[in-house]
Amino acid sequence: MAAPLTLLLIVAVTIRAVLFRSSWAELISERVEVVSPLNAWKRVVEGLALLDLGVSPYSGDVFHETPFMIYLFHFVVDYAEIVFMVSPGLVFCLSRFLTSLYLFRKQKYALESDRYPADCLELLRSPKEMFYIPLKVAMFYLLNPFTILSCVAKSTCGLNNAIIALFILCTLKGSALLSGILLALATYQSIYPLTLFAPALLFFLQRLYIPVNLRRSSFWFFTLQYAFIYVGSLVVITGLSFFLLGSWDFIPSVYGFIFSVPDLTPNIGLFWYFFAEMFEHFRLFFICVFQINVFFYTIPLSIKLKEHPVFLIFMQIAIISIFKSYPTVGDVALYMAFLPAWSHLYRFLRNIFLVSCVLLACSALFPVLWHLWIYAGSANSNFYYAITLLFNFGQILLVSDYFYAYLRREHHLTHGLYLKKKDGTEATLVLK
Amino acid sequence: MDYYNLLTTCAFIHLLVSIPYAYSNYVENKAGQFFSSGHTNNWAVLVCTSRFWFNYRHVANTLSVYRSVKRLGIPDSHIVLMLADDMACNYRNPKPATVFSHKNMELNVYGDDVEVDYRGYEVTVENFLRVLTGRLPPSTPRSKRLLSDDRSNILIYLTGHGGNGFLKFQDSEEISNMELADAFEQMWQKRRYNELLFIIDTCQGASMYERFYSPNLMALASSQVGEDSLSHQPDLAIGVHLMDKYTFYLLEFLEEVHPASQANMNDLFKVCPQSQCVSTPGHRTDLFQRNPGSVLITDFFGSVLLHDMKQLVADVSSQKPKQKDWHPPDGFILGLWTLILLVFFQTYGIKHLKHIF
């Protein structure tokens, strides 16, 4: 196991190093699909330069990183490439830790095989299958062209992904303190990981065998503990950032920027086109609608998936990547890295061919239509918006497909694989 | 005796104290000079009015002033160059594509990048007056217009054959000094100049500026009324006189001037005294509001830009403090690392420490 992982690591580092040194690096770091105003490297350098000149980096609309990024990059700005190569490494650590999770699951296998109907045995995963999953997850992340592009562009999205990955690692390991602190850090970086509070909470409750019953005091006790850790560390981190620069103007610059979406540079998300043509009168209303859309799915999904928090984490990350205000391909790469973990659902996926074709075609068409719009002048923003719509549609279809497959598998586990209606004919399952 | 000592000591102390004061005054004066002229852009209208090969020297005069003005910073877009004949490509020119100002072909004032705006038969009195007053047909291209405003300093240089009160254009028409004075008055009324320097190198040139009556005009001429302006040197290989005396010495003077030079108008008035020029150069400054001694040559011949000025003043004044890199405050670093250590020990427990130590 160690040898393939090391080989994978070497290949990934080589690809990134080669691309860093080539002339493509300049080109990639300017692509709007890869960098957004929130995480462009150019803006980080600009912010640090402003700081050296004695001006607050948050004055003007240049810099939208949190003060922690200032602190981090102040010392390593010359070695930035190394930092960005390390962050996928952290995700790689997470994947290695998934072995632990599945070893835990292995013990469950023996118990489960008694409980389930006999014909479901083929649905359960054998340890042999699960052995290669960490390698596959690592491969999906490290060799994903989206991640490579994001890394070569030195977009801080890679660091955000690393923090989320570390958070998932600590959650799965069971350390509530570290998980709370890392979630606070992830939320501090961009607000959307706030929705990951619910799945992390559910995971701990499950692990500690506390039933999720609103009337039970043990439930509230643990929830309050975890919430206290989370909110407390968030407050501490925010306070520390105040002390870094001595002013609160990072709050409107970072969080105000994320929520109110003033910068309408095209990206792979849905906000820019809509708000470019929005009248001022309705802007606030639609900002609220769009932002609520990100947070809205947390409660229903938590209710449905309350016994499966790990899958819930995956769903939440996917929803954040699709509906956030400035998505980039780096965010897409994060949830795609988890797909091998659900490879046992493959037989229940209905639209996988369509989805993969749509995603591949859109990824190829993004630069083409951008060129036609901006440089050749023979297309306009509607073309690019259409591809954005299609890409997001493909992602939503992917996520909902996996959701269907997961629920269907659970249903089969309880009711048997070959379902029969009351009169004996074969039945099909539909997600309603 | 005591009183005398007291006086000397007082004078000495006063001198000591006033030195830094005088220095700062000097600095302010230097800085003040740059702002005293009140102009923001420079234009030049350079006209040669004679045609035919034997008037080679008039074209050479105009081209040498053009060369100096370009060298000192006025761009071609701000120069209206009018040459009544083409000497460089004249079929009688034994050295084609050149116009020399010194004999033995020392200096070619034609150069590589001459932009002639009005050439040949386009140099007429009407066109000249239209250029000055701005009353050109709408189809005239920008390069043929004098697009000055009320913050422009304009240099106007005329050369050719003239007489008492007139200047001959193209051997067929003339402009009188009254017409010229009226044209300048039109320019003043239309706010087309801030200050204007008028130089004329013709016979009886001083007659041309006698009639001026608009403010902010300074004029120089190569000869007084009743005198002829003489040509300088013939070149035996080319076969004609190359330059006029006044412009030859003017060129020599201007070659010494550079964009940061402090030479002023008084130096210009001394160019080509009678011993060198045989004619007596004249000048008129009564309509000019500033003292000629405070007017820099580069106010008219050059185009000193604001950032050059700043550089000069920065050299004179004291050094700026060096910029320091930003460092995170110590409190922040302390707080951050304390927290990180706390979390570390909380997760891994104190009891592990004894394995490390």
Interface residues (C-beta under 8 A of the other chain):
Chain A: L51 D52 L53 G54 I70 Y71 H74 S175 L177 L178 I181 V236 L240 F243 L244 G246
Chain B: Q323 D325 W326 H327 P328 P329 G331 F332 G335 L336 L339 V343 Q346 T347
